[in-house]
Amino acid sequence: MIARRKVENATPQAKAGQRWPRAWRLAVIALGILILSSCRGPAMPGPGMAGSPADGGTLPPTAFSGPGFVAQAAGDDSRVPARLPGMELGVPVPYTPAAPWQPPGIAGPWPPDEYVCDGGNAGPPVRVGRQYDVHGLGVEDTVAHFDTLEGQTLVEPSNRVCLYSPRFGAVRQVVGVEIDQQRDRATDVHLPSRLAAPTTSQQLGLSGQKVQPVAGLGMHPAEALRMRQGDGALSSRIGPNGFDNAYRSYENVAVIRQGIFIEAEAPFLAKGVQAAVAWSHDQAVQIILDHQAANALASTRKLQETYTVGSLPAQPRLRLVKVASTPFAEPGDEVAFTLRFDNVGNQPIGNVTILDSLSGRLEYVAGSAQCSRKAQFSTRPNEGDSVLVRCELSDPLPPGAGGVLRFSCRVR
Amino acid sequence: MVPMPRGQATWPRFRAGRVAGNMTVILLGLAWAGTLRAQEAAVHYLHHGVMPPGAIGQGQLQRGGPLPGFFQPVEIKAPPGALVSLAEGGGFEASQAAPRRAGLLIGSVYRLRVTNIPRAEGLEVFPTIEVIDRLYAPLGQEIRFAIPVELTQEDLEIALGGRFVTRVIYLEDPHRALPVASEGGQMWFDVGPSRDPLAVADGLGRPVAILRMGGRLPQAGRDPGFFFGSPPWIACPPRPATAKPAKAVPAKPAAAAPAEPVPAPPGAPEKAQP
């Protein structure tokens, strides 16, 4: 009775509220949460907006470092609500950016649309068939495959090298008064009564042009089908051009010169590295006794190290390191790539073949490939309308041996 | 129909279940709302190329990120002989020969004056540039990799003819970029009047700037709206004349030099490979 009396004495709004479906009330709550969570305040103009440096003067050193790096200039404090300690007028903020802004938690390079990358194996793993047909080699991939003494064909990708090379395009639209007049006349009442309407619908020439996009032809080049026909048909064999024995400035790292990975060079190499785990020096042969790899026996009982030569399990392994001559390039610039390959396993490997499928933004400079070992070069078109550079070593690669492959590309 | 009274024995359980259900809905709503920001794509769903100058850039500033206060370097290119001047202080600065580079604020609209146009000397065009996004160039390379804004001879003549030209400059997606060289100038596409150039540019890459030209002349006397408030900008040094480096790898004749081995890692057999 008490409950019934409460219901009868309730206000009309309360009665109406009780008649609301429960799902409707829950939907109102969810909508309110969504609206409250989506509200954002207007962006606060940064301190860099203050003052007008448009007097043609010198460039402030931190003008392009983003907001918040320079304190507010004197005499204009209308855009900064409060000044924290250490941000007094005219005093630069002590923090100096060591790198361009990058969202936290995202691996570089960022943003990816400003970089042209080459190397590694980004897509599905590359597989080599029995007839040495390569599957899964995508654009921008760089791998090497080799044969082991057991008859296996293994694939080893290189690291990834990225160049900062943004390229721009434009979309143009031209409008005028004449176009507006045409739109107004499209609703003319005389049109339905004229026999010219069927004539208008017979103008199929415009539709024919729409189904012939030129861009579609470029996205599906015929080279993709030609590649399935195997090597030789389109391959243009290039004779080895010898090897320029002088190292270049960007190759001044021990892993390129001597094939030794030094920890101190890790930051330099880590600029475009995604396969640095394969460079760890403990995976290479450290001690050679009688031309055989030895392993170290560590013991806590004696202050000595004992090296033994025994029959280690077969560990064929190839290390492929790729570096570029510059970290940034503009369209038209020429960039040299160097690939250092080393047999870091404990048995000889044969049929070492290095494949580099260049990005569509890179144009191979004909005749620029050279290798420190006897090798055969060839190029053929790839899916990205660039070329696939192929370098096959003529001789097997014994343990501990290595070499250098160079070629140049022009940035499109 | 008389509403049924709630039983005293079942009411606590029913009330607790309703509260738990409401709390679940609230938590789900909060969790879903928290992911909205991460799912935002960098496209202009609510923007159109026909929006007034400044609207798209201000919308970009509302989306957050390190955009406010950043002076994005822009390189303004024009036909040989043309002079370009930027607005400052309610007027135009002294004209300078193109190309020239300047740091422009994102979201602001900059009025230009182009004079001494080839084949149209004595006429003036007043384009506007609106930077709607920025680049994240390596430190020290910001000016070198400026956004190119090209005032072509054709566009200038179209603007002089009384029509309105809109150019949306976008950053190409390297995975979808046309595999052709672009040394002859910026590649561009024409879209018809029924299409949105901003949406087309969104599909091709990341729009970074909008150039508008034609259809507006300064009124006689004071016309503050013509200059969009004369936002500040930074003068950048011009591009050096010798920007292209020398050829990196000289081509050698075939079989001119024998193959030389590269020093092997220490511990390798001393027998050199052929």
HADDOCK unambig.tbl for C-alpha pairs under 7 A between the chains (distance, minus, plus):
assign (segid A and resid 3 and name CA) (segid B and resid 5 and name CA) 5.55 0.50 0.50
assign (segid A and resid 4 and name CA) (segid B and resid 5 and name CA) 6.24 0.50 0.50
assign (segid A and resid 26 and name CA) (segid B and resid 22 and name CA) 6.98 0.50 0.50
assign (segid A and resid 30 and name CA) (segid B and resid 25 and name CA) 6.84 0.50 0.50
assign (segid A and resid 30 and name CA) (segid B and resid 26 and name CA) 6.51 0.50 0.50
assign (segid A and resid 30 and name CA) (segid B and resid 29 and name CA) 5.84 0.50 0.50
assign (segid A and resid 33 and name CA) (segid B and resid 29 and name CA) 6.44 0.50 0.50
assign (segid A and resid 33 and name CA) (segid B and resid 30 and name CA) 6.86 0.50 0.50
assign (segid A and resid 34 and name CA) (segid B and resid 29 and name CA) 6.71 0.50 0.50
assign (segid A and resid 34 and name CA) (segid B and resid 33 and name CA) 5.99 0.50 0.50
assign (segid A and resid 37 and name CA) (segid B and resid 33 and name CA) 6.10 0.50 0.50
assign (segid A and resid 42 and name CA) (segid B and resid 62 and name CA) 5.58 0.50 0.50
assign (segid A and resid 43 and name CA) (segid B and resid 61 and name CA) 5.91 0.50 0.50
assign (segid A and resid 43 and name CA) (segid B and resid 62 and name CA) 5.36 0.50 0.50
assign (segid A and resid 43 and name CA) (segid B and resid 64 and name CA) 6.64 0.50 0.50
assign (segid A and resid 45 and name CA) (segid B and resid 68 and name CA) 5.20 0.50 0.50
assign (segid A and resid 45 and name CA) (segid B and resid 69 and name CA) 5.95 0.50 0.50
assign (segid A and resid 46 and name CA) (segid B and resid 68 and name CA) 5.26 0.50 0.50
assign (segid A and resid 46 and name CA) (segid B and resid 69 and name CA) 4.30 0.50 0.50
assign (segid A and resid 47 and name CA) (segid B and resid 69 and name CA) 6.24 0.50 0.50
assign (segid A and resid 48 and name CA) (segid B and resid 69 and name CA) 4.61 0.50 0.50
assign (segid A and resid 48 and name CA) (segid B and resid 70 and name CA) 6.70 0.50 0.50
assign (segid A and resid 49 and name CA) (segid B and resid 69 and name CA) 5.06 0.50 0.50
assign (segid A and resid 52 and name CA) (segid B and resid 232 and name CA) 4.79 0.50 0.50
assign (segid A and resid 52 and name CA) (segid B and resid 233 and name CA) 6.82 0.50 0.50
assign (segid A and resid 53 and name CA) (segid B and resid 232 and name CA) 6.45 0.50 0.50
assign (segid A and resid 53 and name CA) (segid B and resid 233 and name CA) 6.25 0.50 0.50
assign (segid A and resid 53 and name CA) (segid B and resid 234 and name CA) 5.61 0.50 0.50
assign (segid A and resid 54 and name CA) (segid B and resid 232 and name CA) 5.82 0.50 0.50
assign (segid A and resid 54 and name CA) (segid B and resid 233 and name CA) 5.13 0.50 0.50
assign (segid A and resid 54 and name CA) (segid B and resid 234 and name CA) 5.32 0.50 0.50
assign (segid A and resid 54 and name CA) (segid B and resid 235 and name CA) 6.50 0.50 0.50
assign (segid A and resid 56 and name CA) (segid B and resid 235 and name CA) 5.36 0.50 0.50
assign (segid A and resid 59 and name CA) (segid B and resid 234 and name CA) 6.86 0.50 0.50
assign (segid A and resid 59 and name CA) (segid B and resid 235 and name CA) 6.96 0.50 0.50
assign (segid A and resid 59 and name CA) (segid B and resid 236 and name CA) 6.74 0.50 0.50
assign (segid A and resid 63 and name CA) (segid B and resid 71 and name CA) 6.48 0.50 0.50
assign (segid A and resid 64 and name CA) (segid B and resid 70 and name CA) 6.02 0.50 0.50
assign (segid A and resid 64 and name CA) (segid B and resid 71 and name CA) 5.76 0.50 0.50
assign (segid A and resid 64 and name CA) (segid B and resid 72 and name CA) 6.97 0.50 0.50
assign (segid A and resid 66 and name CA) (segid B and resid 66 and name CA) 6.26 0.50 0.50
assign (segid A and resid 66 and name CA) (segid B and resid 69 and name CA) 6.53 0.50 0.50
assign (segid A and resid 66 and name CA) (segid B and resid 70 and name CA) 4.85 0.50 0.50
assign (segid A and resid 67 and name CA) (segid B and resid 66 and name CA) 6.51 0.50 0.50
assign (segid A and resid 67 and name CA) (segid B and resid 68 and name CA) 6.41 0.50 0.50
assign (segid A and resid 67 and name CA) (segid B and resid 69 and name CA) 5.24 0.50 0.50
assign (segid A and resid 67 and name CA) (segid B and resid 70 and name CA) 6.04 0.50 0.50
assign (segid A and resid 99 and name CA) (segid B and resid 138 and name CA) 6.99 0.50 0.50
assign (segid A and resid 99 and name CA) (segid B and resid 139 and name CA) 6.28 0.50 0.50
assign (segid A and resid 100 and name CA) (segid B and resid 136 and name CA) 6.20 0.50 0.50
assign (segid A and resid 100 and name CA) (segid B and resid 137 and name CA) 6.85 0.50 0.50
assign (segid A and resid 100 and name CA) (segid B and resid 138 and name CA) 5.94 0.50 0.50
assign (segid A and resid 100 and name CA) (segid B and resid 139 and name CA) 6.12 0.50 0.50
assign (segid A and resid 101 and name CA) (segid B and resid 136 and name CA) 6.94 0.50 0.50
assign (segid A and resid 113 and name CA) (segid B and resid 172 and name CA) 6.93 0.50 0.50
assign (segid A and resid 113 and name CA) (segid B and resid 173 and name CA) 5.11 0.50 0.50
assign (segid A and resid 113 and name CA) (segid B and resid 174 and name CA) 5.93 0.50 0.50
assign (segid A and resid 116 and name CA) (segid B and resid 174 and name CA) 6.42 0.50 0.50
assign (segid A and resid 166 and name CA) (segid B and resid 171 and name CA) 6.80 0.50 0.50
assign (segid A and resid 167 and name CA) (segid B and resid 171 and name CA) 5.97 0.50 0.50
assign (segid A and resid 167 and name CA) (segid B and resid 172 and name CA) 5.71 0.50 0.50
assign (segid A and resid 168 and name CA) (segid B and resid 169 and name CA) 6.70 0.50 0.50
assign (segid A and resid 168 and name CA) (segid B and resid 170 and name CA) 5.60 0.50 0.50
assign (segid A and resid 168 and name CA) (segid B and resid 171 and name CA) 4.57 0.50 0.50
assign (segid A and resid 168 and name CA) (segid B and resid 172 and name CA) 5.42 0.50 0.50
assign (segid A and resid 168 and name CA) (segid B and resid 186 and name CA) 6.70 0.50 0.50
assign (segid A and resid 169 and name CA) (segid B and resid 169 and name CA) 5.76 0.50 0.50
assign (segid A and resid 169 and name CA) (segid B and resid 170 and name CA) 5.45 0.50 0.50
assign (segid A and resid 169 and name CA) (segid B and resid 171 and name CA) 6.42 0.50 0.50
assign (segid A and resid 169 and name CA) (segid B and resid 172 and name CA) 6.36 0.50 0.50
assign (segid A and resid 169 and name CA) (segid B and resid 186 and name CA) 5.71 0.50 0.50
assign (segid A and resid 169 and name CA) (segid B and resid 187 and name CA) 5.01 0.50 0.50
assign (segid A and resid 169 and name CA) (segid B and resid 188 and name CA) 5.41 0.50 0.50
assign (segid A and resid 170 and name CA) (segid B and resid 167 and name CA) 6.09 0.50 0.50
assign (segid A and resid 170 and name CA) (segid B and resid 168 and name CA) 5.35 0.50 0.50
assign (segid A and resid 170 and name CA) (segid B and resid 169 and name CA) 4.28 0.50 0.50
assign (segid A and resid 170 and name CA) (segid B and resid 170 and name CA) 5.85 0.50 0.50
assign (segid A and resid 170 and name CA) (segid B and resid 187 and name CA) 6.36 0.50 0.50
assign (segid A and resid 170 and name CA) (segid B and resid 188 and name CA) 4.33 0.50 0.50
assign (segid A and resid 170 and name CA) (segid B and resid 189 and name CA) 6.36 0.50 0.50
assign (segid A and resid 171 and name CA) (segid B and resid 167 and name CA) 5.45 0.50 0.50
assign (segid A and resid 171 and name CA) (segid B and resid 168 and name CA) 5.14 0.50 0.50
assign (segid A and resid 171 and name CA) (segid B and resid 169 and name CA) 6.56 0.50 0.50
assign (segid A and resid 171 and name CA) (segid B and resid 188 and name CA) 5.34 0.50 0.50
assign (segid A and resid 171 and name CA) (segid B and resid 189 and name CA) 4.81 0.50 0.50
assign (segid A and resid 171 and name CA) (segid B and resid 190 and name CA) 5.91 0.50 0.50
assign (segid A and resid 171 and name CA) (segid B and resid 191 and name CA) 6.95 0.50 0.50
assign (segid A and resid 171 and name CA) (segid B and resid 197 and name CA) 5.89 0.50 0.50
assign (segid A and resid 171 and name CA) (segid B and resid 201 and name CA) 6.17 0.50 0.50
assign (segid A and resid 172 and name CA) (segid B and resid 165 and name CA) 6.94 0.50 0.50
assign (segid A and resid 172 and name CA) (segid B and resid 166 and name CA) 5.58 0.50 0.50
assign (segid A and resid 172 and name CA) (segid B and resid 167 and name CA) 4.40 0.50 0.50
assign (segid A and resid 172 and name CA) (segid B and resid 168 and name CA) 6.51 0.50 0.50
assign (segid A and resid 172 and name CA) (segid B and resid 188 and name CA) 6.77 0.50 0.50
assign (segid A and resid 172 and name CA) (segid B and resid 189 and name CA) 5.93 0.50 0.50
assign (segid A and resid 172 and name CA) (segid B and resid 190 and name CA) 4.83 0.50 0.50
assign (segid A and resid 172 and name CA) (segid B and resid 191 and name CA) 6.20 0.50 0.50
assign (segid A and resid 172 and name CA) (segid B and resid 197 and name CA) 6.77 0.50 0.50
assign (segid A and resid 173 and name CA) (segid B and resid 165 and name CA) 5.76 0.50 0.50
assign (segid A and resid 173 and name CA) (segid B and resid 166 and name CA) 5.13 0.50 0.50
assign (segid A and resid 173 and name CA) (segid B and resid 167 and name CA) 6.47 0.50 0.50
assign (segid A and resid 173 and name CA) (segid B and resid 190 and name CA) 5.87 0.50 0.50
assign (segid A and resid 173 and name CA) (segid B and resid 191 and name CA) 5.38 0.50 0.50
assign (segid A and resid 173 and name CA) (segid B and resid 192 and name CA) 6.32 0.50 0.50
assign (segid A and resid 173 and name CA) (segid B and resid 193 and name CA) 6.60 0.50 0.50
assign (segid A and resid 173 and name CA) (segid B and resid 197 and name CA) 6.51 0.50 0.50
assign (segid A and resid 174 and name CA) (segid B and resid 163 and name CA) 6.79 0.50 0.50
assign (segid A and resid 174 and name CA) (segid B and resid 164 and name CA) 5.62 0.50 0.50
assign (segid A and resid 174 and name CA) (segid B and resid 165 and name CA) 4.59 0.50 0.50
assign (segid A and resid 174 and name CA) (segid B and resid 166 and name CA) 6.43 0.50 0.50
assign (segid A and resid 174 and name CA) (segid B and resid 193 and name CA) 6.94 0.50 0.50
assign (segid A and resid 175 and name CA) (segid B and resid 163 and name CA) 5.89 0.50 0.50
assign (segid A and resid 175 and name CA) (segid B and resid 164 and name CA) 5.31 0.50 0.50
assign (segid A and resid 175 and name CA) (segid B and resid 165 and name CA) 6.63 0.50 0.50
assign (segid A and resid 175 and name CA) (segid B and resid 193 and name CA) 6.06 0.50 0.50
assign (segid A and resid 176 and name CA) (segid B and resid 163 and name CA) 4.59 0.50 0.50
assign (segid A and resid 176 and name CA) (segid B and resid 164 and name CA) 6.09 0.50 0.50
assign (segid A and resid 239 and name CA) (segid B and resid 254 and name CA) 5.83 0.50 0.50
assign (segid A and resid 240 and name CA) (segid B and resid 254 and name CA) 5.98 0.50 0.50
assign (segid A and resid 240 and name CA) (segid B and resid 255 and name CA) 6.29 0.50 0.50
assign (segid A and resid 241 and name CA) (segid B and resid 252 and name CA) 5.57 0.50 0.50
assign (segid A and resid 241 and name CA) (segid B and resid 253 and name CA) 5.93 0.50 0.50
assign (segid A and resid 241 and name CA) (segid B and resid 254 and name CA) 4.58 0.50 0.50
assign (segid A and resid 241 and name CA) (segid B and resid 255 and name CA) 5.58 0.50 0.50
assign (segid A and resid 241 and name CA) (segid B and resid 256 and name CA) 6.74 0.50 0.50
assign (segid A and resid 242 and name CA) (segid B and resid 255 and name CA) 6.01 0.50 0.50
assign (segid A and resid 242 and name CA) (segid B and resid 256 and name CA) 6.43 0.50 0.50
assign (segid A and resid 242 and name CA) (segid B and resid 257 and name CA) 4.80 0.50 0.50
assign (segid A and resid 242 and name CA) (segid B and resid 258 and name CA) 5.51 0.50 0.50
assign (segid A and resid 242 and name CA) (segid B and resid 259 and name CA) 5.24 0.50 0.50
assign (segid A and resid 243 and name CA) (segid B and resid 257 and name CA) 6.98 0.50 0.50
assign (segid A and resid 243 and name CA) (segid B and resid 259 and name CA) 5.84 0.50 0.50
assign (segid A and resid 243 and name CA) (segid B and resid 260 and name CA) 6.54 0.50 0.50
assign (segid A and resid 257 and name CA) (segid B and resid 263 and name CA) 6.99 0.50 0.50
assign (segid A and resid 258 and name CA) (segid B and resid 263 and name CA) 5.74 0.50 0.50
assign (segid A and resid 258 and name CA) (segid B and resid 264 and name CA) 5.82 0.50 0.50
assign (segid A and resid 258 and name CA) (segid B and resid 265 and name CA) 5.25 0.50 0.50
assign (segid A and resid 259 and name CA) (segid B and resid 264 and name CA) 6.65 0.50 0.50
assign (segid A and resid 259 and name CA) (segid B and resid 265 and name CA) 5.23 0.50 0.50
assign (segid A and resid 260 and name CA) (segid B and resid 265 and name CA) 6.31 0.50 0.50
assign (segid A and resid 286 and name CA) (segid B and resid 267 and name CA) 6.76 0.50 0.50
assign (segid A and resid 287 and name CA) (segid B and resid 267 and name CA) 6.09 0.50 0.50
assign (segid A and resid 288 and name CA) (segid B and resid 267 and name CA) 5.27 0.50 0.50
assign (segid A and resid 288 and name CA) (segid B and resid 268 and name CA) 6.97 0.50 0.50
assign (segid A and resid 291 and name CA) (segid B and resid 269 and name CA) 5.83 0.50 0.50
assign (segid A and resid 331 and name CA) (segid B and resid 182 and name CA) 6.73 0.50 0.50
assign (segid A and resid 331 and name CA) (segid B and resid 183 and name CA) 6.53 0.50 0.50
assign (segid A and resid 332 and name CA) (segid B and resid 183 and name CA) 6.12 0.50 0.50
assign (segid A and resid 333 and name CA) (segid B and resid 244 and name CA) 6.50 0.50 0.50
assign (segid A and resid 334 and name CA) (segid B and resid 247 and name CA) 6.74 0.50 0.50
assign (segid A and resid 334 and name CA) (segid B and resid 248 and name CA) 6.64 0.50 0.50
assign (segid A and resid 336 and name CA) (segid B and resid 248 and name CA) 6.51 0.50 0.50
assign (segid A and resid 360 and name CA) (segid B and resid 179 and name CA) 4.85 0.50 0.50
assign (segid A and resid 361 and name CA) (segid B and resid 174 and name CA) 6.98 0.50 0.50
assign (segid A and resid 361 and name CA) (segid B and resid 179 and name CA) 5.85 0.50 0.50
assign (segid A and resid 367 and name CA) (segid B and resid 251 and name CA) 5.86 0.50 0.50
assign (segid A and resid 368 and name CA) (segid B and resid 249 and name CA) 6.32 0.50 0.50
assign (segid A and resid 368 and name CA) (segid B and resid 251 and name CA) 5.52 0.50 0.50
assign (segid A and resid 372 and name CA) (segid B and resid 259 and name CA) 5.61 0.50 0.50
assign (segid A and resid 372 and name CA) (segid B and resid 260 and name CA) 5.27 0.50 0.50
assign (segid A and resid 372 and name CA) (segid B and resid 261 and name CA) 5.19 0.50 0.50
assign (segid A and resid 372 and name CA) (segid B and resid 262 and name CA) 6.06 0.50 0.50
assign (segid A and resid 373 and name CA) (segid B and resid 259 and name CA) 5.68 0.50 0.50
assign (segid A and resid 373 and name CA) (segid B and resid 260 and name CA) 6.45 0.50 0.50
assign (segid A and resid 373 and name CA) (segid B and resid 261 and name CA) 5.87 0.50 0.50
assign (segid A and resid 374 and name CA) (segid B and resid 259 and name CA) 6.01 0.50 0.50
assign (segid A and resid 385 and name CA) (segid B and resid 179 and name CA) 6.04 0.50 0.50
assign (segid A and resid 399 and name CA) (segid B and resid 268 and name CA) 6.89 0.50 0.50
assign (segid A and resid 400 and name CA) (segid B and resid 264 and name CA) 6.50 0.50 0.50
assign (segid A and resid 400 and name CA) (segid B and resid 265 and name CA) 5.90 0.50 0.50
assign (segid A and resid 400 and name CA) (segid B and resid 268 and name CA) 4.66 0.50 0.50
assign (segid A and resid 401 and name CA) (segid B and resid 264 and name CA) 5.14 0.50 0.50
assign (segid A and resid 401 and name CA) (segid B and resid 265 and name CA) 6.74 0.50 0.50
assign (segid A and resid 401 and name CA) (segid B and resid 268 and name CA) 6.36 0.50 0.50
assign (segid A and resid 402 and name CA) (segid B and resid 264 and name CA) 5.71 0.50 0.50
assign (segid A and resid 403 and name CA) (segid B and resid 261 and name CA) 6.74 0.50 0.50
assign (segid A and resid 403 and name CA) (segid B and resid 262 and name CA) 5.43 0.50 0.50
assign (segid A and resid 404 and name CA) (segid B and resid 262 and name CA) 6.89 0.50 0.50
assign (segid A and resid 408 and name CA) (segid B and resid 249 and name CA) 6.61 0.50 0.50
assign (segid A and resid 412 and name CA) (segid B and resid 180 and name CA) 6.18 0.50 0.50
assign (segid A and resid 412 and name CA) (segid B and resid 181 and name CA) 4.30 0.50 0.50
assign (segid A and resid 412 and name CA) (segid B and resid 182 and name CA) 6.02 0.50 0.50
